[in-house]
Amino acid sequence: MPFDGKQFSKQLPQKPGIYQMFNDLGKVIYVGKALNLKNRVSSYYTGKARDSKTMALVESIADIRFSITRTEGEALIPVNLDRHLIRI
């Protein structure tokens, strides 16, 4: 069954955090940060025009995992990024 990013994003918290996107082979294809995980991840699945690179990324997403941080800035700190990604 294909990954339903639109449905998945509805279940995300409206909190800051880090998110990882995986392809169907389980390889990380993108890591991002967000002030609001729900809004940021759902933005990939809106009907708004996107560039071809983003469209290709979205089409190859098979899974998304996330980790909540206290602030968006915390996600930028390499030590915190490693800590959150290792925990996933």
N, C-alpha and C positions, 0 to 999 in steps of 0.2 A: 504494500500500500504506500503510495507517495506521501511524503511529509507535508502536512497541512500547516504551514507557517502562520497563516491567518488565524486559524483556530488555536494554535499553540500560543501565539502572542496574547490572546485574550486572557490566558491563565497566568500571565507573568505579573509579578508585583510592580507597583508604581514606586520603585525604590532604585537608588543608584546601584550599579554593579558592573560586572564584567560578563561578556557573553562570548561563547565559542560556537562557530558554525562548522559542521562536519559534512563531508561528502558521503556517498554510499559505501565507500571503502573504510570509513571511520577515520579518515585523515582530516586534521584541522585545516580548514580553508580560509578562515577569517577569525580574528579575535578583536573584539571591540569593547568600548566602555560606554556607559550611559548614565545620565543623571536620573532618567526614568526608563527602566528596562522595558516596560510594556510599550511605551510610546516609541522608543527607538527601534525595537525589533519589529513592531507592527508597521513602521514606516517602510520597511522593505517590501511589504505586501499590499500597499495601497495602490490605487489605480493611477497615481500620479506618474508622469513621465520620468523615466530613469535612464541613465546612460547605459550603453551596451555592456560595459564591464560589470556594473551592478546587476543588470538583468541576467548575465551569464552566471554570476555568483549565486543569485537567488534560485536559479533553475537547478543548480547543482547541490543545494542544501538537502541533506537527508536527516539531519538532527541538529538541535541547538541545545546547548547546556549553558547554565548561568550560575553566577555566584554573586550574592548581595554584598555590597561594601557599605561602610557608614556614609561615605561621601563619594562623589564622582572623582574628586582629586585623589582619594585613596587608591583608586583603580590605576592611577598613573604611576604610582610608586612601584618600581620594579620588584622590591621585596614583597610587597603585598600582592602584586600580580602573580609572582611565582607561588606564593602561599595559597592563593585561591585556585590557581590552575592545578596544582598538585593535589589539592583536596578533591577535585572533581572526579 
